[in-house]
């Protein structure tokens, strides 16, 4: 049973870290992309050509935000599970060592007169 719990804990942690890494890589690639802003003499055409990439960028940013939020939550839960399992293991280790140790019988001192 412990092995399954550890697999789930570490799997959750690695999934969260992977999702965060993918989010940061996607954000970096989005950041270094060359934005193309076109100029126009007509104000309406300028707003239309400027708002289309802005709306696309806003949608991407929202997706990256949600992915980061989910990745952060998974990572936090994974860390919480791993630390909880480690704490339970140490408590079980302490309880087994204290129950296995039998109190020694008091030594009988020889009375010398």
N, C-alpha and C positions, 0 to 999 in steps of 0.2 A: 504494500500500500504506500509506503514511503517513497518508493521509486516513482510511482505514478504521480504523486504530489510534487516531487522534485522536477519531473519532466514538465508538468503543467506550469510550475512556477518559473522555471528557466525558459520555457517556450513563450510564456507571456512576456517575460522580460526581453527576450530576443526579438519578438514580434514588435514590441514597442520601440526598441532601439532601431530596428530595421525601418520601421515606418517613419521615425524621426529622421533617420539618415536620408531616406528617399525624399522626404519633404525638403530638407535643407539642400540636397543636390538639385531638386527641381526648382527651388527658389533661386539658387545660384545661377542655374542655366537661364532662368527667366530674367534674372538681373543683368546678365552679360549680353543678352540678346540686343541687337541694335534696333532701337525704336525708330520707325520711319514716320516722321511727321511731314506731311505734305502741306505745301502752301498753296493758297488760291486767292484770286482777287475777289471772288464772290464770298460774302460772309456766310451765307447759308451752306455753300459747298464746303467751306473751311470747317464749320461746326460739324457737319455730317462726316467729313473725313477724319476729324479729330475725335469725335465721340465713339466711333466704331471700335478703334483700338482701345480706347479707355474702358468701354464696356467689357471687351474681351479680357483686359487686364484685371478688371474688378472681379470678374467671374473666376479667373485663375487664382487671384489672391484669396477669395473666399474658400475655394477648394483647398488651397495650401493651409489656410487657417484651420479648417476642419480636420485635415489630415494631421496637422501638428497637435491639435487638441486631443485627438484620439490617440496618437502616438505617445503623447505625454501621459495620458491616463493609463494606457497599457503599461508603460514603463514604471509608473508609480505603483501600480498594482503588482507588477512583477517583483519589484524591489521589496514591497511589503510582504508578499508571499515568501520570498527567499529568506528574509530576515526572520519571519515568523517560524519557518521550518528550522532555521538554525537555532533559534531560541528554544523551540520544543526539543530538538536533539540534545542541546546542552542540559536542559532540565531533566530529560530522561536519563542522560548519562550520570547526572548528579544523583538522581533518585536510585539508580541501580547500584552505584558505588556505595551509597550510604546504607542501602539494605543488604548488600552483600558482605559488608564488613561486620563481623560479629564482635560484640564487646568481649574483650579478653577477661578471663577470670582473674580476680585479684590474686596477686602472688602471695603465697603464704610465707611469711618471713619466719625464719627459725628464731625462736626465742633463746637467747643466750643469757645465762645468768652467771 
